[in-house]
């Protein structure tokens, strides 16, 4: 089945992974992750979408359905942030700002609770134009995150130029964090930067108590990972 047919027939769905405050343990929101019964690897979905030239259609469909499912399960404005993965090429699309604004308004959510999580699996082309789009999105009330820092195409220049509200640090840095002083040093540096820029650091990939406790001791404010909550279908009342 083609990606376009899968979109039209509603074959895609989402898992929602909780994102927690390490200071108080409260859920701050969810990352919304695209899934399909036909494709076991989400990367293949986007690869085929590129080949079929329907990448924007797939990405925008995923965003809309992720928001719609959240509301359909009974969540309302103010009940947490939705971290929605979005490709740089999608943000560059001239229709995107209008599309995402209308989608949020239709579902009666607050724009400030929508975090556009820029995927670093795609090179940011036309950086100057992309930065202008980010400024427009921020002015419109949306929140920006850079995903998988330390992996993909993210670099210090991107972080400085985009000045995101959230920096999501790749799971590489949380793996065996309790055993690596080098990783602890890098995290401390990034925390200092975030504090200066009034951004927030999110550490991904926490998978055991030891690494979580070290993250807490470093004053990492927010984290996600299997130890804190696995991705799953969203159900009202789930953690």
Phi, psi and omega in degrees: 000135181287162177297318181300316178294323178297321177295310184296328183264006176067037184277347180268148176217185184225148165255150183239121179253126182294145174243124191243150168283127177283343181283319184238351179081002181282149176282124179268338181169198181225145164270135184259120188242124182290136180221160178206141176290334183278328182245119179279336181247114181302331180298326179293325178303311183288327177298315179290328177296322176296315181297324180274355182061043178231032184296315179296319179299317179294313184295316180291323176298317180297317179299312183295316182291324177299318177292317183297319180296320179303314181287321181298332179277004174098005177281145181232175181305142178086001182261023177127160181269146174254117177267107186253119179291134181216138181279148176305321180296330177291316179298327180286344180295130184298342181271351192293313183301316178296318181298309184291325178296314180294322180298316181291318179294320179300323182267006175059039176255164177272137179299326182293343178268000177259113179258114178274108187266104186287118181286132180263019175276355182233135179295136176279103177270160180052058188303319182297315178294322179298317178299321178297320178295321179296318178299317179298318180295319178296317179297329179282353175106002180276158180254145186242137173231148170254127185269153170053045176297133186099359179217173177062217185258007181291147176208174184297325179299316179299316180299314182293315185292320184275336179045063185288162176284329179229139170249119180258113186274130185304150182301342176306323185281340178269338181292122182056034180302324182294344183254356187239107176290333178296315179294321178298322179293316179298317180297319178299318178298314182292326176296319178297319178297313180300318180298322180291324185265002183059038172255172178235138180266134174242124179263119180270159169080025176290120186237359177205165185295321183300314180291325177296318182294322177294318178301318177298317182294334177276356183070031170296124187281326189222146180208164171212163181155168185300328180293330182266339180160125181277153174297139180201169173300141184280126175229134179303129181096352177285156182281000000 
